[in-house]
Amino acid sequence: MSDEPPFDFSILDRIGAPYRHFAPGEKIFLEEEPGDAMYMVRSGRVDVITYGTVLENIRTGGIFGEMALIDDGPRSAAAMAAEPTEVVAINKPTFLAVVRDDPQFALRVMSLLATRLRRMNKQL
């Protein structure tokens, strides 16, 4: 995914997706919480954590929290700002609007899920 062009945040700006700011160490969401949005990092860095282990560092243009949005299940991990961070919240109607405007976005999310699943399989 590193050879992908950077995400065009203007799509989210046009739709009016809300931006949120987090201080270092501030929680974005906790494991097992219900989730109605995924997030994209506009600036900063987010640590995705489970049982005290950092699973992944999400940087500018990266997404997290997508599983809960897709399957309406609880959060499978926690997310915490690792530094001053700005994210955009993408709820289901916003996700569908972005996919209509930019169908490649859906493939980007699916590619990310596949990459994470392959990484987990290698660790088993």
VOBA-1610 file (N, C-alpha, C; in pm, whole numbers, padded with zeros to 5 digits, always signed):
BEGIN
Met+00082-00120+00000Met+00000+00000+00000Met+00086+00125+00000Ser+00216+00111+00015Ser+00303+00227+00022Ser+00315+00299-00112Asp+00283+00229-00223Asp+00294+00293-00353Asp+00163+00359-00397Glu+00063+00357-00309Glu-00063+00423-00339Glu-00049+00573-00329Pro-00125+00647-00414Pro-00124+00792-00396Pro-00187+00828-00262Pro-00148+00941-00204Pro-00207+00980-00075Pro-00357+01002-00090Phe-00429+00976+00017Phe-00574+00993+00014Phe-00610+01140-00001Asp-00710+01167-00082Asp-00757+01304-00105Asp-00864+01337+00002Phe-00822+01407+00106Phe-00912+01439+00216Phe-01024+01534+00174Ser-01013+01598+00058Ser-01118+01691+00015Ser-01252+01620-00003Ile-01248+01490-00034Ile-01373+01413-00045Ile-01445+01417+00089Leu-01372+01392+00196Leu-01432+01393+00330Leu-01473+01533+00371Asp-01396+01633+00329Asp-01431+01772+00360Asp-01563+01810+00294Arg-01581+01771+00167Arg-01706+01803+00095Arg-01826+01738+00161Ile-01809+01617+00211Ile-01918+01544+00275Ile-01946+01601+00414Gly-01848+01667+00472Gly-01865+01725+00605Gly-01833+01628+00717Ala-01745+01530+00690Ala-01705+01435+00794Ala-01634+01511+00906Pro-01666+01478+01031Pro-01609+01553+01144Pro-01464+01515+01173Tyr-01385+01614+01206Tyr-01247+01594+01249Tyr-01242+01601+01400Arg-01153+01519+01457Arg-01136+01519+01602Arg-00987+01527+01633His-00955+01596+01741His-00815+01614+01784His-00793+01539+01914Phe-00676+01476+01925Phe-00642+01399+02044Phe-00502+01437+02090Ala-00485+01446+02220Ala-00354+01472+02281Ala-00278+01340+02293Pro-00146+01344+02306Pro-00070+01221+02324Pro-00122+01142+02445Gly-00143+01013+02426Gly-00193+00927+02533Gly-00344+00926+02549Glu-00414+01009+02474Glu-00560+01015+02485Glu-00623+00899+02408Lys-00724+00836+02468Lys-00790+00723+02402Lys-00885+00774+02293Ile-00887+00702+02185Ile-00983+00729+02077Ile-01102+00636+02096Phe-01073+00508+02122Phe-01175+00413+02164Phe-01107+00297+02237Leu-01188+00221+02311Leu-01136+00109+02388Leu-01184-00024+02328Glu-01106-00127+02354Glu-01143-00262+02312Glu-01278-00298+02371Glu-01359-00367+02292Glu-01493-00415+02330Glu-01601-00308+02328Glu-01565-00181+02308Glu-01668-00078+02293Glu-01741-00098+02161Pro-01869-00058+02157Pro-01937-00060+02028Pro-01872+00044+01936Gly-01873+00016+01808Gly-01811+00109+01714Gly-01904+00142+01600Asp-01924+00271+01577Asp-02011+00312+01467Asp-01936+00396+01364Ala-01803+00400+01376Ala-01723+00479+01282Ala-01584+00417+01270Met-01523+00437+01154Met-01381+00409+01136Met-01313+00545+01132Tyr-01183+00546+01135Tyr-01110+00672+01141Tyr-00995+00672+01040Met-00966+00790+00989Met-00849+00809+00904Met-00763+00916+00969Val-00634+00890+00977Val-00541+00984+01040Val-00509+01095+00942Arg-00538+01216+00984Arg-00504+01333+00902Arg-00362+01381+00936Ser-00329+01376+01064Ser-00193+01409+01108Ser-00169+01341+01241Gly-00043+01314+01270Gly-00009+01249+01395Gly+00009+01100+01378Arg-00009+01027+01490Arg+00010+00882+01490Arg-00080+00820+01595Val-00138+00706+01559Val-00228+00633+01648Val-00170+00494+01671Asp-00169+00451+01797Asp-00131+00315+01831Asp-00258+00232+01847Val-00263+00118+01779Val-00371+00021+01796Val-00317-00084+01893Ile-00389-00104+02003Ile-00337-00181+02116Ile-00437-00288+02159Thr-00385-00406+02194Thr-00467-00507+02259Thr-00385-00572+02370Tyr-00446-00587+02483Tyr-00379-00647+02600Tyr-00242-00587+02625Gly-00231-00456+02610Gly-00107-00385+02637Gly-00001-00395+02529Thr-00029-00465+02420Thr+00066-00480+02310Thr+00025-00392+02193Val+00119-00313+02142Val+00091-00231+02024Val+00092-00321+01902Leu-00022-00331+01836Leu-00035-00413+01716Leu+00014-00340+01592Glu-00010-00209+01592Glu+00019-00132+01471Glu+00026+00016+01505Asn+00110+00089+01431Asn+00115+00235+01437Asn+00051+00286+01309Ile-00050+00366+01323Ile-00121+00421+01207Ile-00079+00566+01189Arg-00032+00599+01071Arg+00017+00733+01042Arg-00074+00803+00941Thr-00036+00923+00902Thr-00115+01005+00811Thr-00165+00925+00690Gly-00297+00933+00667Gly-00360+00862+00556Gly-00401+00721+00590Gly-00356+00669+00705Gly-00391+00534+00746Gly-00529+00529+00809Ile-00590+00412+00806Ile-00723+00396+00863Ile-00719+00291+00974Phe-00813+00303+01065Phe-00828+00206+01173Phe-00972+00209+01221Gly-01013+00102+01289Gly-01150+00094+01339Gly-01250+00049+01235Glu-01201+00002+01120Glu-01290-00033+01009Glu-01371-00159+01035Met-01319-00253+01114Met-01391-00378+01134Met-01526-00355+01202Ala-01529-00272+01304Ala-01654-00245+01375Ala-01755-00175+01285Leu-01706-00092+01194Leu-01795-00024+01101Leu-01856-00124+01003Ile-01774-00217+00956Ile-01819-00311+00853Ile-01914-00415+00910Asp-01881-00473+01027Asp-01964-00583+01077Asp-02050-00547+01199Asp-02047-00421+01241Asp-02127-00374+01355Asp-02093-00447+01485Gly-01975-00510+01491Gly-01931-00578+01612Gly-01857-00482+01704Pro-01821-00531+01823Pro-01745-00446+01916Pro-01601-00426+01866Arg-01536-00327+01919Arg-01396-00299+01885Arg-01310-00418+01923Ser-01221-00459+01833Ser-01134-00574+01859Ser-01004-00532+01925Ala-00979-00402+01933Ala-00859-00347+01995Ala-00890-00204+02038Ala-00798-00147+02114Ala-00811-00007+02154Ala-00727+00079+02060Ala-00758+00207+02055Ala-00679+00302+01976Ala-00649+00423+02063Met-00521+00465+02061Met-00475+00575+02144Met-00382+00665+02062Ala-00395+00795+02080Ala-00306+00888+02011Ala-00166+00873+02070Ala-00067+00855+01984Ala+00072+00841+02029Ala+00143+00975+02033Glu+00086+01074+01968Glu+00138+01211+01962Glu+00018+01299+01931Pro+00034+01432+01927Pro-00081+01515+01889Pro-00136+01466+01754Thr-00264+01432+01751Thr-00321+01364+01636Thr-00455+01424+01597Glu-00477+01431+01466Glu-00607+01471+01413Glu-00657+01356+01326Val-00781+01313+01353Val-00843+01208+01274Val-00975+01259+01218Val-01021+01193+01113Val-01154+01220+01062Val-01237+01095+01088Ala-01356+01115+01145Ala-01447+01005+01175Ala-01532+00976+01052Ile-01539+00848+01016Ile-01615+00807+00898Ile-01720+00706+00942Asn-01846+00753+00954Asn-01954+00662+00992Asn-02003+00591+00865Lys-02100+00501+00881Lys-02144+00420+00767Lys-02199+00505+00651Pro-02287+00603+00676Pro-02334+00685+00563Pro-02219+00759+00493Thr-02123+00808+00570Thr-02007+00876+00511Thr-01923+00778+00431Phe-01901+00659+00486Phe-01825+00556+00415Phe-01889+00526+00280Leu-02020+00506+00279Leu-02090+00476+00154Leu-02081+00593+00056Ala-02089+00716+00106Ala-02076+00833+00019Ala-01936+00842-00041Val-01833+00813+00039Val-01695+00816-00012Val-01677+00708-00118Val-01731+00589-00093Val-01718+00480-00190Val-01788+00515-00321Arg-01903+00582-00312Arg-01971+00626-00435Arg-01885+00726-00512Asp-01821+00817-00440Asp-01739+00921-00502Asp-01605+00865-00549Asp-01550+00767-00475Asp-01418+00712-00504Asp-01422+00562-00477Pro-01469+00481-00575Pro-01481+00336-00553Pro-01349+00270-00512Gln-01236+00327-00547Gln-01108+00270-00508Gln-01090+00270-00357Phe-01163+00357-00287Phe-01154+00362-00142Phe-01197+00229-00080Ala-01303+00168-00136Ala-01348+00038-00084Ala-01238-00066-00103Leu-01171-00064-00217Leu-01061-00158-00241Leu-00946-00131-00145Arg-00922-00006-00113Arg-00816+00027-00019Arg-00844-00032+00119Val-00970-00021+00163Val-01010-00077+00293Val-00998-00229+00289Met-01045-00292+00181Met-01036-00438+00171Met-00891-00484+00165Ser-00807-00410+00096Ser-00665-00444+00089Ser-00601-00437+00227Leu-00637-00335+00302Leu-00585-00319+00437Leu-00627-00437+00525Leu-00754-00477+00516Leu-00803-00590+00594Leu-00728-00717+00555Ala-00706-00738+00425Ala-00634-00857+00379Ala-00490-00857+00430Thr-00425-00741+00427Thr-00287-00730+00475Thr-00279-00762+00623Arg-00371-00709+00701Arg-00372-00735+00845Arg-00400-00883+00874Leu-00492-00944+00799Leu-00523-01085+00818Leu-00402-01172+00783Arg-00334-01140+00674Arg-00215-01217+00636Arg-00107-01205+00745Arg-00089-01086+00798Arg+00010-01064+00903Arg-00024-01148+01027Met-00152-01150+01063Met-00195-01229+01179Met-00172-01378+01153Asn-00202-01424+01033Asn-00184-01566+01000Asn-00037-01607+01013Lys+00054-01520+00974Lys+00197-01551+00984Lys+00243-01560+01129Gln+00172-01488+01217Gln+00211-01488+01358Gln+00158-01610+01434Leu+00065-01681+01373Leu+00006-01799+01441Leu+00100-01917+01439
//
